[in-house]
Amino acid sequence: MKAVGFYQNHPISHPQALEDITLPTPELKDHDILVEVKAVSVNPVDTKVRNNGDVPQGQARVIGWDAAGIVRAVGPLATHFKPGDRVWYAGDITRPGSNSELQAVDERIVGPMPTTLDFAEAASLPLTAITAWELLFDRLQAHTADPTENGVLLIVGAAGGVGSILTQLARQLTGLTVIGTASRDASRDWVRAQGAHHVINHREAWAPQLQALGVDEVTYVVGLNDSASYLQQIAEVLRPEGRFALIDDPVSLDIRPFKTKSISVHWELMFTRPIFATATLDRQHALLRRVAELVDRGDLKHTLTRRIDGIDAAGLKQAHAWVEAGDMTGKAVLVAR
């Protein structure tokens, strides 16, 4: 089968940063399904692994953790799907990724694709939807918020892939006031279009901007990038016993400013469940099924903003370059010809 991979870590400008290669069809484990990949999207995790991730000695590493496609075969213990089903998923970072014609993936982290989206639109959502859902409900426990209080969620860096769907989920499924941060006019417009009640500029002092909106304190803060540089402001605007969750990878994180307010810190990695085969592994199947229902009902929108025809090294290099530039709104998706 055709695939795109790399044999060494290189910057995206290097000719061998990503290469078109040929690999054998993957073998299925008990709970696996074999998916014919129809569309993939690129996330920051792709660029991080391409730059610094482990590469098997003498073998190519295939990355890609967002896909939509068609089931072609199922493993002996697979029960959720049958050949011909349309599915979407993010996958498992410890296994070969979706930048290939065929991919073996555990069905317990796969969901039925929304019927109202095409493959490209669907591929823009799984990783970010899982991350956003787990941030909101598993880490921050936002569903336990007191509905008699005026809870506030502040999303730092709300214009990207995770921020876009997190804004939508919070607006549709909670009673929280949703405030996103963005610094460029286009990003601010995008965040408002995702449903944020308000947008503030993270390059300026937060507290005065929040106070101008009538917000004296924030219940939850989600940090999606550069979290370490914002810790003092996070500590300032969060209420006592507030909650902070993050997904980025700061070299160090001095959370001592949180102690006085007893602010709790929660890290989210959507790969935790597949990496450790946790008892809640099938929850990702369930939440992707639920997200598909919300999409088909019109409550959630896809976040596709840039489309490339063909899943090959040239197209993936372009998408990686866009993501690394750091100014993406929404998601870049590649569609099989």
N, C-alpha and C positions, 0 to 999 in steps of 0.2 A: 504494500500500500504506500501511497505518497504521504509524506509528512514534512514538517519543518522543524529543524532542531539545531543544536550547536555542540561542538566538541571542546570548546574552550570559552572562558568568559571574555567577552570583548565589548568595548563601547559600540553603540549602535552604528556609528560611522564606519566601523571596520567591515571589510568585504565578507568576512566569515562570522559576523555577529549572529546571523541566522542563515541557514542553508536549506535548500530543497534536497530532501533525502528520500530513500526508499527503505521501508522496514517490513518485517513479517506481520501478518495479521495477529493481533493480540489474542492470547488464550484467556478463557473466562474462568474466574473463581466461582465458588458456589452461588454467591448472591449477585454476581455480575450480570449486566446486560451489555451487548455489543451494539454500539450506536454508530450509524453512518452520520458523520458530522456535516451539518448543512451551513452552520454559521458559528462564528466565534467572536468574542470581543476581547479587548486588551485592557488589563488593569495594572495599577502600579506594582502589584506583586510579580507580574510577568517581567517587568523591567528589572526589578530587584534580583530575581533569580537569574536572569540572563547575565547580569553584571557580576553577581557574587555567589550564586548557588552552586552546590556540588554538581560535578559532572562525572558520570561513571567512566572509569579508566578505559580508553579505547572505544567508547560508545558515545552515541549522540544523546543529549538530553532533549526531550520534547516537553515544552511547557504549554500553557494555555489553560485558564481556569474560568471559563464561561462558554457554554455551548448550547446549541439547540440542534436537534437532529431526529433521526428515525431509528427505532429499534430494529435490528436485523437478526439477533439471536439472543437467547436468555440462558443463564446458568441453571444448574440442576435444582437450586433452592430458591430461585427468583420467582416471585408470585405477583408483584405489583404490575408488571407489564408483559406484553406479548409482541411478537414481531409485527411491524407496521405502525406501532404507536409512536406518536410524536412526543418528544420529551425535551426538558431543559434541566440544566444542572451546572454546578461549579466544579465538582470533582474533588480530588484528594491530592494535595501537594506532594505526597510521598510516592505517587504513581505517575506514569506518563500522562501528559496533558492532552488537551483537545486540538492542538495544532496538527491534526492528522486526519486522514480519510475515515478511519475507524478507531473507536476508542472503547476500551473496556472500563466500566465504571460500576461501582456498587449501587444497586437500585435503591438502597435505603437512603441515599443522598440525592436522588433524582425525583423530579416531579413531572406530572403531565403538563405539556405545554399549553398556554392559553389558546383557545380556539380563535380568538379575535386578532391574534398577532401573526405576522409571517416569521420565518426563521430568523431574519436579521433583527427584527424588533425584539423577539424573544431572547436572543442571545445577549442583549444589552442589560439584562436584569438579574440573572440568578445569583452571582457572587455578591453583588451589592444588596440584593433583597435579603439574602440570608444574613449578611453582616448587619444590615440595618435592623432586621427583625430581632436578631439575638442581642444587639445593643439595647434596643428599646425594652424588650420584654424579659430576656434572660439575665442581662447584666444590670440594667437600671431598674428593672421591676416596675416599669411605669404603669402597668395595669393595676398595681396596688395603691396608686395615688388616691388621696382623699378627694372625691369628686366635689365636695363642698368648698375646696380651696381653689384658688386661681393659680394652678401649677404652670410653670414656665419651663420650656425646653430651649436651650441655646445651642445651636449647631455651628461649630467653628469650622469654616471651610465648606459651606453648604452647597456650592455650585458643582462639585464633582459627582462621580457616580454614586458613592454611598450617600453623600449628603442629599442628593436629589430624591432618592427613594425613601430615605429616612424622613425627610420633610413630608413626603406624601403619606407614609404610614402613620406618622404622628398626627397629622391633620385629620386623617380618615378614621383612625382607630382609638384615639385618645381625646380627652377634652382639654389637652394642654394648649397654651398659647405657644406657637412655634416661631422662634426668631432665628434666622440664619445670618451668617456673616459672609460678606463678599466685598471686594474692593473695587472691581471694575464695573462700569455701567452695564455691560452685557451680562456679567455674572449676577449682578443684583436683579436684573430683569428676569433672568432664568430662575433664580431662587424664588422670586415672587410667583412665577408661573407654576412652580411645583407646589404652591399652596402655603408658603410661609406667611404668617400674619404680618411680620415686620422683617426688615433687613437692616443690619448695622455694618459699619466698616471696621474690620478687624485690624486695620492699620492705624486706627485712631483709638483714643481711650474709650473703653466700653461703658463704664459706669455712667458718664454724662449722657451718652446716647440712649442707654436703657432708661435713665431717669426721665429723659425727654419724652419717652413713650409711656411713662407712668409705671415703669417696672422698677421696683426698689430692690428686689432680689430674685434670683433664679433658682428653680428647684433642681434642674438637671443641666449639666453641660456635657456635650460630646465633642471630643477633640479628634479631628480627622487628619490633620497635618500640623507639623511644627508645634506640637503640644507643649514641649518644654519651654518655649519662649513665652508662652501665655500663662504660666502657672500663677504668677502674682495677680493677674487680672481675673483668672478663674476663681482664686481664693477670695478676691474682693467681691465678686458679684454673686457667688453661690451663697445660699442661705445656710444657717447652721443646720447640720445633719443633712446637707445636700449630697448629691452623688455626681461623680465625675467618671466618665468612661472614655477610653481612647483606643485607637487602632494603629497609630503610627509607631515608629521605632526610635524614640529618643535615646541617645547614647547614655544619658543619665536623666533622672527625674527626681528632683529634690522636692518631696511633697510635705516637708515640714510646715510650710505656710497653711496646710490644711488642718493641722492638729487642733488649733483653738476652736474651730467650728465643727470638729469631728466629721469632716468630709470624707466619704468613702471613695476608694479608687477601684475601678473595674477595667480590666483589659479584655478586649474582644478579638478573637481570631476564629474565623468561621471554619478553619481547617482542624480545630481542636477535636471535634467529634470524630471525623474520619481518621485522623492520625492515631488516636487512642482507642478507636472502636468503642466509644463510650456506650453506656446503657441507654442514652438518649439519642443514639445515632439516627434512628428512624424519624426523629423529630424534624430533620431537614426535609425528608420526603413530605411530611405532613404540612410544613410551613410553605414549601413550594407549591403544593396543591392548593393551599389557602390563598396564596398570593395570586395564582392563576385565576381563581374564582373572582378575586377582587378586580383583576385586570379585565376579565370578561364582563364584569358588572359595570365597568366604567369608572370604578373608584380609584384605580391606579393607572398611570400612564407609563409607557416605555420611555427610556432615556437615550435612545439612539439619536446621535447628532451628526455623525460622520460615517459614511458607508464606503467600503472598498470591495469591488467585485473580484473574486478569486482569493482562495486561501493559499498563499505562497509566501516565499521568503521576502520578495520585494514589497508586497503589501503589508506584511507584518512589520518590516523595518519602518515603513512609513508610520504605522500606527504606534509603534514603540516610541518613535521620535516625537510624535504629538504628545503622548503621555508624559514623556520625560521633560518636555518643555514647561510643564506645570501650569498651563493655562486652559486646560480642557474644561468645557462644560458638557455634561452628559458623557456618552460613551462612543468610542470608535468601534465599528463592527466590520468584519470581513465575511463575505458570503461565497459559498462554493459555487463555481460555475456549472 
